[in-house]
Amino acid sequence: MAKSTSNTSARLEARVAPEVKALWQQAAELEGRTLTDFVIASVQKAALDVIDRHQTLKLNREDSEAFVAALLESPPPNEALKTAASNYMGRGDGSEAS
């Protein structure tokens, strides 16, 4: 019969050069962690940093000022926008207009 695995964790394996493993092991020891704990924490932080960089809009000063100006000095709505807003507001329940 096949052995069932726990649903609380997933296994990840990686092959690395011996000098890379030695470097990671040294860093783990300096942190007072096991190699596994060190790798998991490092990868977790790296993943969160990457996601944060991709989800955060960062503008330089010039672009930031242009963005704010566009918001504050927007042109008046044209007829197409007025019609769309009117149609949207007329629905009331969020369903499509007939």
Secondary structure, DSSP 8 states (H G I E B T S, - for coil): ------TT---------HHHHHHHHHHHHHHT--HHHHHHHHHHHHHHHHHHHHH-----HHHHHHHHHHHHT-----HHHHHHHHHHHHHSSSS---
